[in-house]
Amino acid sequence: ITIRCYVKDEDSVDVLDELLEDVETVIEENSQLTYKDRNNADQHTHQITVVSIDTDEGVLEPLGVGEMLIEVRY
């Protein structure tokens, strides 16, 4: 799964880093999610892993774009 984050700030690099850290924290703290299968039975994810995090490194300032790639095992 790809998660893209967009920010607009004079210090977009730091603001984007903080946002990506917050997203990563939420993912780590909620690594077991419940979903419904084809038979409408509750199932749970076994693992959610952050594979990579990339940013524009300030090229687009005052805009910032970050991308997080996560792997979900279910």
CHARMM internal coordinates of N, CA and C (Angstrom, degrees):
IC EDIT
DIST 1 N 1 CA 1.4419
DIST 1 CA 1 C 1.5287
ANGL 1 N 1 CA 1 C 107.07
DIST 1 C 2 N 1.3074
ANGL 1 CA 1 C 2 N 116.29
DIHE 1 N 1 CA 1 C 2 N 137.07
DIST 2 N 2 CA 1.4624
ANGL 1 C 2 N 2 CA 121.61
DIHE 1 CA 1 C 2 N 2 CA 176.53
DIST 2 CA 2 C 1.5230
ANGL 2 N 2 CA 2 C 109.16
DIHE 1 C 2 N 2 CA 2 C -106.88
DIST 2 C 3 N 1.3236
ANGL 2 CA 2 C 3 N 115.12
DIHE 2 N 2 CA 2 C 3 N 129.16
DIST 3 N 3 CA 1.4624
ANGL 2 C 3 N 3 CA 121.53
DIHE 2 CA 2 C 3 N 3 CA 175.55
DIST 3 CA 3 C 1.5192
ANGL 3 N 3 CA 3 C 106.86
DIHE 2 C 3 N 3 CA 3 C -114.35
DIST 3 C 4 N 1.3325
ANGL 3 CA 3 C 4 N 116.94
DIHE 3 N 3 CA 3 C 4 N 124.19
DIST 4 N 4 CA 1.4633
ANGL 3 C 4 N 4 CA 121.00
DIHE 3 CA 3 C 4 N 4 CA 177.00
DIST 4 CA 4 C 1.5265
ANGL 4 N 4 CA 4 C 108.99
DIHE 3 C 4 N 4 CA 4 C -109.54
DIST 4 C 5 N 1.3177
ANGL 4 CA 4 C 5 N 114.85
DIHE 4 N 4 CA 4 C 5 N 137.02
DIST 5 N 5 CA 1.4546
ANGL 4 C 5 N 5 CA 121.50
DIHE 4 CA 4 C 5 N 5 CA 179.57
DIST 5 CA 5 C 1.5232
ANGL 5 N 5 CA 5 C 108.60
DIHE 4 C 5 N 5 CA 5 C -121.78
DIST 5 C 6 N 1.3170
ANGL 5 CA 5 C 6 N 115.54
DIHE 5 N 5 CA 5 C 6 N 137.21
DIST 6 N 6 CA 1.4595
ANGL 5 C 6 N 6 CA 121.96
DIHE 5 CA 5 C 6 N 6 CA -179.88
DIST 6 CA 6 C 1.5208
ANGL 6 N 6 CA 6 C 109.03
DIHE 5 C 6 N 6 CA 6 C -124.42
DIST 6 C 7 N 1.3255
ANGL 6 CA 6 C 7 N 116.50
DIHE 6 N 6 CA 6 C 7 N 137.11
DIST 7 N 7 CA 1.4614
ANGL 6 C 7 N 7 CA 121.37
DIHE 6 CA 6 C 7 N 7 CA 176.36
DIST 7 CA 7 C 1.5289
ANGL 7 N 7 CA 7 C 109.16
DIHE 6 C 7 N 7 CA 7 C -134.84
DIST 7 C 8 N 1.3313
ANGL 7 CA 7 C 8 N 114.64
DIHE 7 N 7 CA 7 C 8 N 159.70
DIST 8 N 8 CA 1.4642
ANGL 7 C 8 N 8 CA 121.22
DIHE 7 CA 7 C 8 N 8 CA 173.11
DIST 8 CA 8 C 1.5141
ANGL 8 N 8 CA 8 C 106.62
DIHE 7 C 8 N 8 CA 8 C -138.13
DIST 8 C 9 N 1.3289
ANGL 8 CA 8 C 9 N 115.87
DIHE 8 N 8 CA 8 C 9 N 113.94
DIST 9 N 9 CA 1.4505
ANGL 8 C 9 N 9 CA 121.57
DIHE 8 CA 8 C 9 N 9 CA -176.82
DIST 9 CA 9 C 1.5236
ANGL 9 N 9 CA 9 C 108.10
DIHE 8 C 9 N 9 CA 9 C -164.00
DIST 9 C 10 N 1.3282
ANGL 9 CA 9 C 10 N 116.42
DIHE 9 N 9 CA 9 C 10 N 155.79
DIST 10 N 10 CA 1.4657
ANGL 9 C 10 N 10 CA 119.90
DIHE 9 CA 9 C 10 N 10 CA 177.41
DIST 10 CA 10 C 1.5281
ANGL 10 N 10 CA 10 C 111.53
DIHE 9 C 10 N 10 CA 10 C -62.06
DIST 10 C 11 N 1.3273
ANGL 10 CA 10 C 11 N 116.15
DIHE 10 N 10 CA 10 C 11 N -30.43
DIST 11 N 11 CA 1.4607
ANGL 10 C 11 N 11 CA 121.51
DIHE 10 CA 10 C 11 N 11 CA 177.97
DIST 11 CA 11 C 1.5321
ANGL 11 N 11 CA 11 C 108.32
DIHE 10 C 11 N 11 CA 11 C -114.64
DIST 11 C 12 N 1.3158
ANGL 11 CA 11 C 12 N 115.73
DIHE 11 N 11 CA 11 C 12 N 61.97
DIST 12 N 12 CA 1.4650
ANGL 11 C 12 N 12 CA 120.95
DIHE 11 CA 11 C 12 N 12 CA -171.95
DIST 12 CA 12 C 1.5229
ANGL 12 N 12 CA 12 C 113.17
DIHE 11 C 12 N 12 CA 12 C -62.22
DIST 12 C 13 N 1.3251
ANGL 12 CA 12 C 13 N 118.63
DIHE 12 N 12 CA 12 C 13 N -30.44
DIST 13 N 13 CA 1.4702
ANGL 12 C 13 N 13 CA 121.02
DIHE 12 CA 12 C 13 N 13 CA -178.68
DIST 13 CA 13 C 1.5271
ANGL 13 N 13 CA 13 C 110.07
DIHE 12 C 13 N 13 CA 13 C -62.75
DIST 13 C 14 N 1.3309
ANGL 13 CA 13 C 14 N 117.05
DIHE 13 N 13 CA 13 C 14 N -49.80
DIST 14 N 14 CA 1.4715
ANGL 13 C 14 N 14 CA 120.61
DIHE 13 CA 13 C 14 N 14 CA -179.36
DIST 14 CA 14 C 1.5215
ANGL 14 N 14 CA 14 C 111.97
DIHE 13 C 14 N 14 CA 14 C -67.87
DIST 14 C 15 N 1.3262
ANGL 14 CA 14 C 15 N 116.65
DIHE 14 N 14 CA 14 C 15 N -41.50
DIST 15 N 15 CA 1.4622
ANGL 14 C 15 N 15 CA 120.78
DIHE 14 CA 14 C 15 N 15 CA -179.79
DIST 15 CA 15 C 1.5300
ANGL 15 N 15 CA 15 C 110.00
DIHE 14 C 15 N 15 CA 15 C -63.79
DIST 15 C 16 N 1.3151
ANGL 15 CA 15 C 16 N 117.35
DIHE 15 N 15 CA 15 C 16 N -41.78
DIST 16 N 16 CA 1.4595
ANGL 15 C 16 N 16 CA 121.36
DIHE 15 CA 15 C 16 N 16 CA 178.72
DIST 16 CA 16 C 1.5271
ANGL 16 N 16 CA 16 C 110.72
DIHE 15 C 16 N 16 CA 16 C -65.90
DIST 16 C 17 N 1.3222
ANGL 16 CA 16 C 17 N 117.49
DIHE 16 N 16 CA 16 C 17 N -42.08
DIST 17 N 17 CA 1.4685
ANGL 16 C 17 N 17 CA 120.72
DIHE 16 CA 16 C 17 N 17 CA 177.75
DIST 17 CA 17 C 1.5300
ANGL 17 N 17 CA 17 C 111.11
DIHE 16 C 17 N 17 CA 17 C -59.59
DIST 17 C 18 N 1.3276
ANGL 17 CA 17 C 18 N 116.39
DIHE 17 N 17 CA 17 C 18 N -42.96
DIST 18 N 18 CA 1.4636
ANGL 17 C 18 N 18 CA 120.47
DIHE 17 CA 17 C 18 N 18 CA 178.91
DIST 18 CA 18 C 1.5218
ANGL 18 N 18 CA 18 C 111.16
DIHE 17 C 18 N 18 CA 18 C -63.96
DIST 18 C 19 N 1.3280
ANGL 18 CA 18 C 19 N 117.20
DIHE 18 N 18 CA 18 C 19 N -41.95
DIST 19 N 19 CA 1.4616
ANGL 18 C 19 N 19 CA 121.36
DIHE 18 CA 18 C 19 N 19 CA 179.17
DIST 19 CA 19 C 1.5246
ANGL 19 N 19 CA 19 C 110.79
DIHE 18 C 19 N 19 CA 19 C -63.57
DIST 19 C 20 N 1.3243
ANGL 19 CA 19 C 20 N 117.44
DIHE 19 N 19 CA 19 C 20 N -45.41
DIST 20 N 20 CA 1.4616
ANGL 19 C 20 N 20 CA 120.78
DIHE 19 CA 19 C 20 N 20 CA 179.93
DIST 20 CA 20 C 1.5312
ANGL 20 N 20 CA 20 C 111.13
DIHE 19 C 20 N 20 CA 20 C -64.57
DIST 20 C 21 N 1.3292
ANGL 20 CA 20 C 21 N 117.57
DIHE 20 N 20 CA 20 C 21 N -36.67
DIST 21 N 21 CA 1.4636
ANGL 20 C 21 N 21 CA 120.60
DIHE 20 CA 20 C 21 N 21 CA 175.63
DIST 21 CA 21 C 1.5268
ANGL 21 N 21 CA 21 C 110.72
DIHE 20 C 21 N 21 CA 21 C -63.62
DIST 21 C 22 N 1.3397
ANGL 21 CA 21 C 22 N 116.49
DIHE 21 N 21 CA 21 C 22 N -40.69
DIST 22 N 22 CA 1.4603
ANGL 21 C 22 N 22 CA 120.15
DIHE 21 CA 21 C 22 N 22 CA 178.47
DIST 22 CA 22 C 1.5266
ANGL 22 N 22 CA 22 C 110.80
DIHE 21 C 22 N 22 CA 22 C -64.36
DIST 22 C 23 N 1.3165
ANGL 22 CA 22 C 23 N 117.56
DIHE 22 N 22 CA 22 C 23 N -43.58
DIST 23 N 23 CA 1.4672
ANGL 22 C 23 N 23 CA 121.22
DIHE 22 CA 22 C 23 N 23 CA 178.78
DIST 23 CA 23 C 1.5258
ANGL 23 N 23 CA 23 C 109.65
DIHE 22 C 23 N 23 CA 23 C -61.96
DIST 23 C 24 N 1.3158
ANGL 23 CA 23 C 24 N 117.40
DIHE 23 N 23 CA 23 C 24 N -43.87
DIST 24 N 24 CA 1.4581
ANGL 23 C 24 N 24 CA 121.27
DIHE 23 CA 23 C 24 N 24 CA 179.58
DIST 24 CA 24 C 1.5373
ANGL 24 N 24 CA 24 C 110.66
DIHE 23 C 24 N 24 CA 24 C -62.13
DIST 24 C 25 N 1.3156
ANGL 24 CA 24 C 25 N 117.31
DIHE 24 N 24 CA 24 C 25 N -40.76
DIST 25 N 25 CA 1.4618
ANGL 24 C 25 N 25 CA 121.31
DIHE 24 CA 24 C 25 N 25 CA 178.24
DIST 25 CA 25 C 1.5208
ANGL 25 N 25 CA 25 C 111.06
DIHE 24 C 25 N 25 CA 25 C -62.50
DIST 25 C 26 N 1.3143
ANGL 25 CA 25 C 26 N 117.35
DIHE 25 N 25 CA 25 C 26 N -45.07
DIST 26 N 26 CA 1.4683
ANGL 25 C 26 N 26 CA 121.15
DIHE 25 CA 25 C 26 N 26 CA 179.17
DIST 26 CA 26 C 1.5266
ANGL 26 N 26 CA 26 C 110.38
DIHE 25 C 26 N 26 CA 26 C -61.39
DIST 26 C 27 N 1.3187
ANGL 26 CA 26 C 27 N 117.13
DIHE 26 N 26 CA 26 C 27 N -41.81
DIST 27 N 27 CA 1.4639
ANGL 26 C 27 N 27 CA 121.05
DIHE 26 CA 26 C 27 N 27 CA 179.31
DIST 27 CA 27 C 1.5334
ANGL 27 N 27 CA 27 C 110.15
DIHE 26 C 27 N 27 CA 27 C -63.33
DIST 27 C 28 N 1.3272
ANGL 27 CA 27 C 28 N 117.02
DIHE 27 N 27 CA 27 C 28 N -45.86
DIST 28 N 28 CA 1.4598
ANGL 27 C 28 N 28 CA 121.00
DIHE 27 CA 27 C 28 N 28 CA -178.78
DIST 28 CA 28 C 1.5265
ANGL 28 N 28 CA 28 C 112.30
DIHE 27 C 28 N 28 CA 28 C -65.25
DIST 28 C 29 N 1.3301
ANGL 28 CA 28 C 29 N 117.21
DIHE 28 N 28 CA 28 C 29 N -38.20
DIST 29 N 29 CA 1.4601
ANGL 28 C 29 N 29 CA 120.83
DIHE 28 CA 28 C 29 N 29 CA -178.58
DIST 29 CA 29 C 1.5294
ANGL 29 N 29 CA 29 C 112.72
DIHE 28 C 29 N 29 CA 29 C -77.67
DIST 29 C 30 N 1.3194
ANGL 29 CA 29 C 30 N 117.82
DIHE 29 N 29 CA 29 C 30 N -15.54
DIST 30 N 30 CA 1.4617
ANGL 29 C 30 N 30 CA 121.88
DIHE 29 CA 29 C 30 N 30 CA -178.63
DIST 30 CA 30 C 1.5234
ANGL 30 N 30 CA 30 C 110.31
DIHE 29 C 30 N 30 CA 30 C -126.28
DIST 30 C 31 N 1.3239
ANGL 30 CA 30 C 31 N 116.51
DIHE 30 N 30 CA 30 C 31 N 48.23
DIST 31 N 31 CA 1.4560
ANGL 30 C 31 N 31 CA 120.07
DIHE 30 CA 30 C 31 N 31 CA -172.79
DIST 31 CA 31 C 1.5269
ANGL 31 N 31 CA 31 C 113.19
DIHE 30 C 31 N 31 CA 31 C -77.20
DIST 31 C 32 N 1.3188
ANGL 31 CA 31 C 32 N 117.77
DIHE 31 N 31 CA 31 C 32 N -8.49
DIST 32 N 32 CA 1.4544
ANGL 31 C 32 N 32 CA 119.66
DIHE 31 CA 31 C 32 N 32 CA 175.16
DIST 32 CA 32 C 1.5233
ANGL 32 N 32 CA 32 C 108.99
DIHE 31 C 32 N 32 CA 32 C -114.61
DIST 32 C 33 N 1.3193
ANGL 32 CA 32 C 33 N 115.33
DIHE 32 N 32 CA 32 C 33 N 102.07
DIST 33 N 33 CA 1.4566
ANGL 32 C 33 N 33 CA 121.42
DIHE 32 CA 32 C 33 N 33 CA -179.03
DIST 33 CA 33 C 1.5196
ANGL 33 N 33 CA 33 C 109.82
DIHE 32 C 33 N 33 CA 33 C -103.83
DIST 33 C 34 N 1.3159
ANGL 33 CA 33 C 34 N 116.55
DIHE 33 N 33 CA 33 C 34 N 150.11
DIST 34 N 34 CA 1.4594
ANGL 33 C 34 N 34 CA 121.88
DIHE 33 CA 33 C 34 N 34 CA 178.25
DIST 34 CA 34 C 1.5261
ANGL 34 N 34 CA 34 C 108.73
DIHE 33 C 34 N 34 CA 34 C -99.72
DIST 34 C 35 N 1.3277
ANGL 34 CA 34 C 35 N 115.22
DIHE 34 N 34 CA 34 C 35 N 137.56
DIST 35 N 35 CA 1.4618
ANGL 34 C 35 N 35 CA 120.92
DIHE 34 CA 34 C 35 N 35 CA 176.56
DIST 35 CA 35 C 1.5245
ANGL 35 N 35 CA 35 C 108.39
DIHE 34 C 35 N 35 CA 35 C -142.42
DIST 35 C 36 N 1.3174
ANGL 35 CA 35 C 36 N 116.77
DIHE 35 N 35 CA 35 C 36 N 166.46
DIST 36 N 36 CA 1.4668
ANGL 35 C 36 N 36 CA 122.65
DIHE 35 CA 35 C 36 N 36 CA 179.34
DIST 36 CA 36 C 1.5234
ANGL 36 N 36 CA 36 C 109.16
DIHE 35 C 36 N 36 CA 36 C -101.68
DIST 36 C 37 N 1.3343
ANGL 36 CA 36 C 37 N 116.59
DIHE 36 N 36 CA 36 C 37 N 135.33
DIST 37 N 37 CA 1.4665
ANGL 36 C 37 N 37 CA 120.10
DIHE 36 CA 36 C 37 N 37 CA 176.11
DIST 37 CA 37 C 1.5226
ANGL 37 N 37 CA 37 C 109.84
DIHE 36 C 37 N 37 CA 37 C -88.09
DIST 37 C 38 N 1.3171
ANGL 37 CA 37 C 38 N 116.20
DIHE 37 N 37 CA 37 C 38 N -172.29
DIST 38 N 38 CA 1.4774
ANGL 37 C 38 N 38 CA 120.54
DIHE 37 CA 37 C 38 N 38 CA -177.12
DIST 38 CA 38 C 1.5181
ANGL 38 N 38 CA 38 C 112.90
DIHE 37 C 38 N 38 CA 38 C -60.51
DIST 38 C 39 N 1.3222
ANGL 38 CA 38 C 39 N 116.36
DIHE 38 N 38 CA 38 C 39 N -29.05
DIST 39 N 39 CA 1.4637
ANGL 38 C 39 N 39 CA 120.71
DIHE 38 CA 38 C 39 N 39 CA -178.62
DIST 39 CA 39 C 1.5253
ANGL 39 N 39 CA 39 C 112.04
DIHE 38 C 39 N 39 CA 39 C -92.26
DIST 39 C 40 N 1.3104
ANGL 39 CA 39 C 40 N 116.28
DIHE 39 N 39 CA 39 C 40 N 12.39
DIST 40 N 40 CA 1.4621
ANGL 39 C 40 N 40 CA 124.00
DIHE 39 CA 39 C 40 N 40 CA 179.42
DIST 40 CA 40 C 1.5288
ANGL 40 N 40 CA 40 C 112.59
DIHE 39 C 40 N 40 CA 40 C 65.36
DIST 40 C 41 N 1.3334
ANGL 40 CA 40 C 41 N 116.40
DIHE 40 N 40 CA 40 C 41 N 23.81
DIST 41 N 41 CA 1.4633
ANGL 40 C 41 N 41 CA 121.15
DIHE 40 CA 40 C 41 N 41 CA 176.63
DIST 41 CA 41 C 1.5314
ANGL 41 N 41 CA 41 C 109.10
DIHE 40 C 41 N 41 CA 41 C -92.31
DIST 41 C 42 N 1.3199
ANGL 41 CA 41 C 42 N 116.00
DIHE 41 N 41 CA 41 C 42 N 145.44
DIST 42 N 42 CA 1.4621
ANGL 41 C 42 N 42 CA 120.42
DIHE 41 CA 41 C 42 N 42 CA 178.13
DIST 42 CA 42 C 1.5210
ANGL 42 N 42 CA 42 C 110.83
DIHE 41 C 42 N 42 CA 42 C -70.82
DIST 42 C 43 N 1.3086
ANGL 42 CA 42 C 43 N 115.79
DIHE 42 N 42 CA 42 C 43 N 132.28
DIST 43 N 43 CA 1.4597
ANGL 42 C 43 N 43 CA 123.32
DIHE 42 CA 42 C 43 N 43 CA 175.68
DIST 43 CA 43 C 1.5300
ANGL 43 N 43 CA 43 C 107.32
DIHE 42 C 43 N 43 CA 43 C -129.68
DIST 43 C 44 N 1.3362
ANGL 43 CA 43 C 44 N 115.91
DIHE 43 N 43 CA 43 C 44 N 166.27
DIST 44 N 44 CA 1.4571
ANGL 43 C 44 N 44 CA 120.35
DIHE 43 CA 43 C 44 N 44 CA -178.54
DIST 44 CA 44 C 1.5260
ANGL 44 N 44 CA 44 C 110.07
DIHE 43 C 44 N 44 CA 44 C -130.95
DIST 44 C 45 N 1.3259
ANGL 44 CA 44 C 45 N 114.96
DIHE 44 N 44 CA 44 C 45 N 145.73
DIST 45 N 45 CA 1.4645
ANGL 44 C 45 N 45 CA 118.71
DIHE 44 CA 44 C 45 N 45 CA 172.63
DIST 45 CA 45 C 1.5216
ANGL 45 N 45 CA 45 C 107.79
DIHE 44 C 45 N 45 CA 45 C -70.70
DIST 45 C 46 N 1.3372
ANGL 45 CA 45 C 46 N 116.23
DIHE 45 N 45 CA 45 C 46 N 147.73
DIST 46 N 46 CA 1.4567
ANGL 45 C 46 N 46 CA 120.67
DIHE 45 CA 45 C 46 N 46 CA -179.85
DIST 46 CA 46 C 1.5236
ANGL 46 N 46 CA 46 C 111.43
DIHE 45 C 46 N 46 CA 46 C -93.98
DIST 46 C 47 N 1.3226
ANGL 46 CA 46 C 47 N 115.27
DIHE 46 N 46 CA 46 C 47 N -32.43
DIST 47 N 47 CA 1.4593
ANGL 46 C 47 N 47 CA 118.86
DIHE 46 CA 46 C 47 N 47 CA -176.59
DIST 47 CA 47 C 1.5142
ANGL 47 N 47 CA 47 C 109.78
DIHE 46 C 47 N 47 CA 47 C -160.28
DIST 47 C 48 N 1.3334
ANGL 47 CA 47 C 48 N 115.65
DIHE 47 N 47 CA 47 C 48 N 139.28
DIST 48 N 48 CA 1.4580
ANGL 47 C 48 N 48 CA 121.95
DIHE 47 CA 47 C 48 N 48 CA 172.19
DIST 48 CA 48 C 1.5204
ANGL 48 N 48 CA 48 C 106.44
DIHE 47 C 48 N 48 CA 48 C -126.14
DIST 48 C 49 N 1.3350
ANGL 48 CA 48 C 49 N 116.09
DIHE 48 N 48 CA 48 C 49 N 121.60
DIST 49 N 49 CA 1.4562
ANGL 48 C 49 N 49 CA 121.60
DIHE 48 CA 48 C 49 N 49 CA -174.95
DIST 49 CA 49 C 1.5195
ANGL 49 N 49 CA 49 C 110.20
DIHE 48 C 49 N 49 CA 49 C -123.94
DIST 49 C 50 N 1.3268
ANGL 49 CA 49 C 50 N 116.80
DIHE 49 N 49 CA 49 C 50 N 133.24
DIST 50 N 50 CA 1.4561
ANGL 49 C 50 N 50 CA 121.45
DIHE 49 CA 49 C 50 N 50 CA 172.63
DIST 50 CA 50 C 1.5259
ANGL 50 N 50 CA 50 C 106.94
DIHE 49 C 50 N 50 CA 50 C -79.21
DIST 50 C 51 N 1.3358
ANGL 50 CA 50 C 51 N 116.44
DIHE 50 N 50 CA 50 C 51 N 117.86
DIST 51 N 51 CA 1.4617
ANGL 50 C 51 N 51 CA 121.96
DIHE 50 CA 50 C 51 N 51 CA -177.08
DIST 51 CA 51 C 1.5228
ANGL 51 N 51 CA 51 C 110.69
DIHE 50 C 51 N 51 CA 51 C -87.33
DIST 51 C 52 N 1.3358
ANGL 51 CA 51 C 52 N 116.58
DIHE 51 N 51 CA 51 C 52 N -44.86
DIST 52 N 52 CA 1.4604
ANGL 51 C 52 N 52 CA 119.70
DIHE 51 CA 51 C 52 N 52 CA -179.41
DIST 52 CA 52 C 1.5210
ANGL 52 N 52 CA 52 C 110.55
DIHE 51 C 52 N 52 CA 52 C -156.02
DIST 52 C 53 N 1.3392
ANGL 52 CA 52 C 53 N 114.32
DIHE 52 N 52 CA 52 C 53 N 156.43
DIST 53 N 53 CA 1.4566
ANGL 52 C 53 N 53 CA 122.41
DIHE 52 CA 52 C 53 N 53 CA 175.62
DIST 53 CA 53 C 1.5266
ANGL 53 N 53 CA 53 C 107.10
DIHE 52 C 53 N 53 CA 53 C -134.39
DIST 53 C 54 N 1.3265
ANGL 53 CA 53 C 54 N 116.27
DIHE 53 N 53 CA 53 C 54 N 125.26
DIST 54 N 54 CA 1.4632
ANGL 53 C 54 N 54 CA 122.19
DIHE 53 CA 53 C 54 N 54 CA 178.67
DIST 54 CA 54 C 1.5187
ANGL 54 N 54 CA 54 C 109.29
DIHE 53 C 54 N 54 CA 54 C -128.24
DIST 54 C 55 N 1.3428
ANGL 54 CA 54 C 55 N 115.51
DIHE 54 N 54 CA 54 C 55 N 147.06
DIST 55 N 55 CA 1.4641
ANGL 54 C 55 N 55 CA 120.65
DIHE 54 CA 54 C 55 N 55 CA 175.42
DIST 55 CA 55 C 1.5235
ANGL 55 N 55 CA 55 C 109.41
DIHE 54 C 55 N 55 CA 55 C -132.30
DIST 55 C 56 N 1.3302
ANGL 55 CA 55 C 56 N 115.34
DIHE 55 N 55 CA 55 C 56 N 169.27
DIST 56 N 56 CA 1.4658
ANGL 55 C 56 N 56 CA 120.25
DIHE 55 CA 55 C 56 N 56 CA 177.00
DIST 56 CA 56 C 1.5302
ANGL 56 N 56 CA 56 C 111.68
DIHE 55 C 56 N 56 CA 56 C -79.25
DIST 56 C 57 N 1.3413
ANGL 56 CA 56 C 57 N 117.23
DIHE 56 N 56 CA 56 C 57 N -4.18
DIST 57 N 57 CA 1.4637
ANGL 56 C 57 N 57 CA 124.10
DIHE 56 CA 56 C 57 N 57 CA 177.41
DIST 57 CA 57 C 1.5261
ANGL 57 N 57 CA 57 C 113.78
DIHE 56 C 57 N 57 CA 57 C 56.75
DIST 57 C 58 N 1.3317
ANGL 57 CA 57 C 58 N 116.45
DIHE 57 N 57 CA 57 C 58 N 31.77
DIST 58 N 58 CA 1.4531
ANGL 57 C 58 N 58 CA 120.69
DIHE 57 CA 57 C 58 N 58 CA 175.37
DIST 58 CA 58 C 1.5121
ANGL 58 N 58 CA 58 C 115.97
DIHE 57 C 58 N 58 CA 58 C 86.87
DIST 58 C 59 N 1.3166
ANGL 58 CA 58 C 59 N 117.88
DIHE 58 N 58 CA 58 C 59 N 3.64
DIST 59 N 59 CA 1.4679
ANGL 58 C 59 N 59 CA 121.38
DIHE 58 CA 58 C 59 N 59 CA -178.22
DIST 59 CA 59 C 1.5227
ANGL 59 N 59 CA 59 C 111.70
DIHE 58 C 59 N 59 CA 59 C -62.64
DIST 59 C 60 N 1.3217
ANGL 59 CA 59 C 60 N 116.97
DIHE 59 N 59 CA 59 C 60 N -33.88
DIST 60 N 60 CA 1.4704
ANGL 59 C 60 N 60 CA 121.10
DIHE 59 CA 59 C 60 N 60 CA -175.36
DIST 60 CA 60 C 1.5346
ANGL 60 N 60 CA 60 C 113.46
DIHE 59 C 60 N 60 CA 60 C -99.67
DIST 60 C 61 N 1.3344
ANGL 60 CA 60 C 61 N 118.11
DIHE 60 N 60 CA 60 C 61 N 14.51
DIST 61 N 61 CA 1.4576
ANGL 60 C 61 N 61 CA 121.27
DIHE 60 CA 60 C 61 N 61 CA -174.98
DIST 61 CA 61 C 1.5222
ANGL 61 N 61 CA 61 C 111.41
DIHE 60 C 61 N 61 CA 61 C -51.84
DIST 61 C 62 N 1.3142
ANGL 61 CA 61 C 62 N 120.10
DIHE 61 N 61 CA 61 C 62 N 134.35
DIST 62 N 62 CA 1.4597
ANGL 61 C 62 N 62 CA 130.17
DIHE 61 CA 61 C 62 N 62 CA 17.09
DIST 62 CA 62 C 1.5274
ANGL 62 N 62 CA 62 C 114.19
DIHE 61 C 62 N 62 CA 62 C -86.22
DIST 62 C 63 N 1.3118
ANGL 62 CA 62 C 63 N 118.36
DIHE 62 N 62 CA 62 C 63 N 6.34
DIST 63 N 63 CA 1.4587
ANGL 62 C 63 N 63 CA 121.15
DIHE 62 CA 62 C 63 N 63 CA 175.16
DIST 63 CA 63 C 1.5176
ANGL 63 N 63 CA 63 C 108.89
DIHE 62 C 63 N 63 CA 63 C -92.33
DIST 63 C 64 N 1.3176
ANGL 63 CA 63 C 64 N 115.97
DIHE 63 N 63 CA 63 C 64 N 154.46
DIST 64 N 64 CA 1.4501
ANGL 63 C 64 N 64 CA 120.80
DIHE 63 CA 63 C 64 N 64 CA 176.40
DIST 64 CA 64 C 1.5137
ANGL 64 N 64 CA 64 C 109.46
DIHE 63 C 64 N 64 CA 64 C -140.03
DIST 64 C 65 N 1.3291
ANGL 64 CA 64 C 65 N 116.39
DIHE 64 N 64 CA 64 C 65 N 138.55
DIST 65 N 65 CA 1.4585
ANGL 64 C 65 N 65 CA 121.85
DIHE 64 CA 64 C 65 N 65 CA -179.90
DIST 65 CA 65 C 1.5225
ANGL 65 N 65 CA 65 C 108.02
DIHE 64 C 65 N 65 CA 65 C -128.37
DIST 65 C 66 N 1.3233
ANGL 65 CA 65 C 66 N 115.24
DIHE 65 N 65 CA 65 C 66 N 128.63
DIST 66 N 66 CA 1.4576
ANGL 65 C 66 N 66 CA 120.84
DIHE 65 CA 65 C 66 N 66 CA 176.58
DIST 66 CA 66 C 1.5104
ANGL 66 N 66 CA 66 C 110.01
DIHE 65 C 66 N 66 CA 66 C -128.08
DIST 66 C 67 N 1.3029
ANGL 66 CA 66 C 67 N 115.55
DIHE 66 N 66 CA 66 C 67 N 151.30
DIST 67 N 67 CA 1.4512
ANGL 66 C 67 N 67 CA 120.57
DIHE 66 CA 66 C 67 N 67 CA -179.14
DIST 67 CA 67 C 1.5206
ANGL 67 N 67 CA 67 C 109.25
DIHE 66 C 67 N 67 CA 67 C -134.59
DIST 67 C 68 N 1.3138
ANGL 67 CA 67 C 68 N 115.89
DIHE 67 N 67 CA 67 C 68 N 130.70
DIST 68 N 68 CA 1.4497
ANGL 67 C 68 N 68 CA 121.91
DIHE 67 CA 67 C 68 N 68 CA 179.10
DIST 68 CA 68 C 1.5273
ANGL 68 N 68 CA 68 C 108.03
DIHE 67 C 68 N 68 CA 68 C -120.18
DIST 68 C 69 N 1.3037
ANGL 68 CA 68 C 69 N 116.43
DIHE 68 N 68 CA 68 C 69 N 127.77
DIST 69 N 69 CA 1.4606
ANGL 68 C 69 N 69 CA 122.20
DIHE 68 CA 68 C 69 N 69 CA 177.61
DIST 69 CA 69 C 1.5212
ANGL 69 N 69 CA 69 C 107.12
DIHE 68 C 69 N 69 CA 69 C -104.29
DIST 69 C 70 N 1.3363
ANGL 69 CA 69 C 70 N 116.41
DIHE 69 N 69 CA 69 C 70 N 123.38
DIST 70 N 70 CA 1.4601
ANGL 69 C 70 N 70 CA 120.14
DIHE 69 CA 69 C 70 N 70 CA 179.33
DIST 70 CA 70 C 1.5197
ANGL 70 N 70 CA 70 C 109.76
DIHE 69 C 70 N 70 CA 70 C -122.15
DIST 70 C 71 N 1.3108
ANGL 70 CA 70 C 71 N 115.11
DIHE 70 N 70 CA 70 C 71 N 151.17
DIST 71 N 71 CA 1.4587
ANGL 70 C 71 N 71 CA 122.57
DIHE 70 CA 70 C 71 N 71 CA 177.44
DIST 71 CA 71 C 1.5273
ANGL 71 N 71 CA 71 C 107.56
DIHE 70 C 71 N 71 CA 71 C -113.48
DIST 71 C 72 N 1.3296
ANGL 71 CA 71 C 72 N 115.76
DIHE 71 N 71 CA 71 C 72 N 130.95
DIST 72 N 72 CA 1.4632
ANGL 71 C 72 N 72 CA 120.75
DIHE 71 CA 71 C 72 N 72 CA -179.69
DIST 72 CA 72 C 1.5255
ANGL 72 N 72 CA 72 C 107.90
DIHE 71 C 72 N 72 CA 72 C -118.02
DIST 72 C 73 N 1.3264
ANGL 72 CA 72 C 73 N 115.77
DIHE 72 N 72 CA 72 C 73 N 124.04
DIST 73 N 73 CA 1.4679
ANGL 72 C 73 N 73 CA 121.31
DIHE 72 CA 72 C 73 N 73 CA 176.80
DIST 73 CA 73 C 1.5222
ANGL 73 N 73 CA 73 C 107.39
DIHE 72 C 73 N 73 CA 73 C -105.32
DIST 73 C 74 N 1.3396
ANGL 73 CA 73 C 74 N 114.52
DIHE 73 N 73 CA 73 C 74 N 129.36
DIST 74 N 74 CA 1.4532
ANGL 73 C 74 N 74 CA 119.25
DIHE 73 CA 73 C 74 N 74 CA -179.19
DIST 74 CA 74 C 1.4981
ANGL 74 N 74 CA 74 C 111.26
DIHE 73 C 74 N 74 CA 74 C -141.33
END
COOR INIT
IC SEED 1 N 1 CA 1 C
IC BUILD
